[in-house]
Structure formats: structure tokens, C-alpha cells
Amino acid sequence: KTSALRVVGDDASSTAIPNDLQAFWMPFTANRSFKARPRMVARAKDMYYFTPEGKPILDATAGLWCSNAGHNRDPIVQAIQKQAAELDFSPSFQFGHPKAFELASRIAALAPNDLDHVFFCNSGSEAADTALKMAMAYWNARGKGAKTRLIGRERGYHGVGFGGISVGGIVPNRRFFGALLAGTDHLPHTYDREKQAFSKGEPEWGAHLADELERIVALHDAATIAAVMVEPMAGSTGVLPAPKGYLKRLREICDKHDILLIFDEVITGFGRLGAPFASERYGVTPDLLTFAKGVTNAAAPMGGVIARKHIHDAFMTGPDHIVELFHGYTYSAHPLACAAGLATLDLYRDEGLFEKSKAMEPIWADAVFDGLKDKPGVLDIRQVGLTAAIDIASWKDAPGKRAFVAMDKAFHDEGMMIRTSGDCLVVTPPLIMSESDAGQIVEKLARVIDATAMPA
Ligand code: PMP
């Protein structure tokens, strides 16, 4: 049995979807067009995926910004195998297992300042909603229960839970999901193509946009605001690095008005910006910091929130409740994820991957800018750490269509995996990338852009 469905994607001539592809309703995917021309990977090692036929695909996105040490690394594989044979699951409420405590201590030691207490969940989305709930519960514990408003930013991405999409500012992620969470507001995003065009690293222009928080505070009154949540580098919206000084300014305004600052470091955590966390790179400590992805090198699902001492203390020193924070997940601190996390942190340390990422940044930035800046059709390039985003004017074979419709096949044929976001190509290679890998990635980008981009 096959169904003929209308195809909206890159191969309008083929409409029959094989039966064995029907059942899996794929996330964030144009299911109909994808299933008419499926692209699969069956194996991975280091910088490469392999199709079921064995064709190598250079992974220029570290999976989904998460396989920072490259794929299928032996120590992580072995740690998961060993753990599965030893303790497959332990109840996460009113119970513990040693690796959960050990991993929390290791993560706290990596985090700057007094970000000392780690709450585990299973994804970036859960981490975002956990941090938002923690912020509200914190004010409640401190007798300021009126502080419930949550401030995000236009074009911000904090996963797909109701908290995350409400505080996030990516319109398609919000549009069809009702009234969302009450009491949110949004700072403007920090991108201006004219003022920041082709800036390497943090743009010089835009720190003053943090002052918009003063306007929001004046509008709502600080007595009603719990927290501000931002990504130090907005990733999913197409790599928008924070302008120089912007995060410091946000911190100052939050301190002035007694508002918590939350950094969503789901992408920027674990070396992407050349430090364990972006908050270290920027010298700004948030009150709560979310992480996921790189904590296990993506070999097992895990996310979490790191809280500063004063946040944790508020729950530990209040009235003696049955539990201090009524929140958690069955799979919080899952043994397989904890084992993967410990092996991952060992690997990052033993291979010096955060330092390597920092040393590689200027080489990577030069390769991307020198190789692509002058290509016809390239409107802008943004980069910070081991990331890059290339804005394209339009596509020869699909004018007016979004990048993924025009590009996914071209890159698959070229043997490279990248991400697309709107009209933008996003590249975020594993931190193990060599100089020659960087050169190859840029060459492949250049070839595909030459063949498919329409001069502006
Ligand atoms: N926050 C940020 C900043 C992210 O980039 C992402 C995922 N790209 C998430 C949250 C959500 O993570 P997950 O997909 O694991 O739920």
C-alpha cells in the first residue's frame, strides 16, 4: 500500500510515499517532501555520517550542534554499554545513584563563579521550562510571588515546551499554539544587517539594545518581573552573536531591578564558543544557566539547569516542605546519560577540546570569510566561536523558496550536512575539526553556493 500525497518540497515529480515511511511522523520536517526523497544516515564516526549505502557525509553541523567531540567516540560508547549492563535505571525521585552526583559536581566545577547546583532533565526544551519554573518558584520562596513575568527576546529559541515557545521569539514556533503563557514580553533581537555586515565574532554595534529592558521594566514594573532569558548567541534563528557589551549591560539592568538573568547555553555550552560556557567567554554570570546537547556529546539525551548558590539556598533554607522544588522528570539524571556525560567530560578534558575550539576560531573565521565573502548572492556572514551563518539572497532553482527547500538535496549530493534557517546556511562543525576539515567544509559550501545561489 502506498499513498499519493501532494509534495511541497524539492521533488514535486515524485508523490508516492512508501508504506514503511508512513508511521514515523518526523519532527520539524516537511514530511511529505522528505518521504518522497528520503535522506538517511545509518552510521557515524568522528567527522562523518554514512548513508545506508556507505556514502560518507561530512558532518558540518555536529549533528544538531551537539556531537562536539565527533561521532561514536569509543570511550563514550563503552561507558554507555557498561552502564546499561550495570544499572539501567534508578528512580529519580527520593533516590539517587553515584554517577548523578559525580556528574553534577563535574558540571558545577566547569561552570563559572558560584553556578554550583545542577538539576537534570532530558533535553534543551525541558531545561528551558525548568529554568523558567525555577525562577518563578524562587521568587515565591523569597516571599515575592508577584514576580512572575518572563522576558525573552525576538528571534530567541528556547525549545518547544510552552514556556520555551512563549519566552522564545521565533514566530513560526509560536503561531499555531494558542494563547501561550500569560505575562511574557520580549526584548528586540540584536541583528542589523547594515550596521553589523560581515562582522567576525561579536558585532561592535548593538550593546545599547540591552537598554530596551529598562523600557520593559518601566512598562510592567520590576515587582512583576521574575526573569530575563536569552541565548548568549542566538543559534537556531541563524547565528546572532551578542553585540560587544550587550550581555554585561543586561546583567547590570537585572541587578538594578532585582530580576533574574537566565542564559540558555544549550548550544553555547561545552566548548562551542571556546570556553566551557559562553558566560565565561563574556565574563557575565547568569543566575540560572541551561545546558543540553554537548553534555553527553549527544550520545544520550540529557539537559539541565545550573543554579547559583543564592537560588539554591532560597529553596534549602525556606520552610521545611516535603520537597523543595515540586518539579522533575522520570528520566532526570538517567544512569545511561550520566555515564555518557562523565565519559564525555573526560574526553573534552583529555583532548583539550575547549582550548582547541578557542585556538581554531580565528582559523575557522578566516577560512569562512575569505572563502565565501565575495561570492555572488552572499548577503552577510556571521560567526562566533566555531559557528558560521551565511545569508543567501535567493536560489536559482527555487526562487522565493526557503533555503532548506533549495539546498538540502544539493548538500546531500555534495556529501555534507549543514543546517538551514530561513534563507541562511548554518555551519557548526564538531570541535575536533582540523584545519583541513575546515578548508573542505568551506570548499563544499563555495561549490554549492556557486551552483545554486542567485546573485543579489
Ligand atoms: N535552547 C536552545 C538555545 C537551543 O538551541 C535548543 C535546540 N536547538 C533548545 C533550547 C531545545 O533543545 P531540545 O531540542 O533538546 O529540546
Residues whose N, C-alpha, C, O or C-beta is under 5 A from the ligand:
A	BS01	PMP	S123 G124 S125 E126 Y157 H158 G159 E231 G235 S236 D264 V266 I267 A292
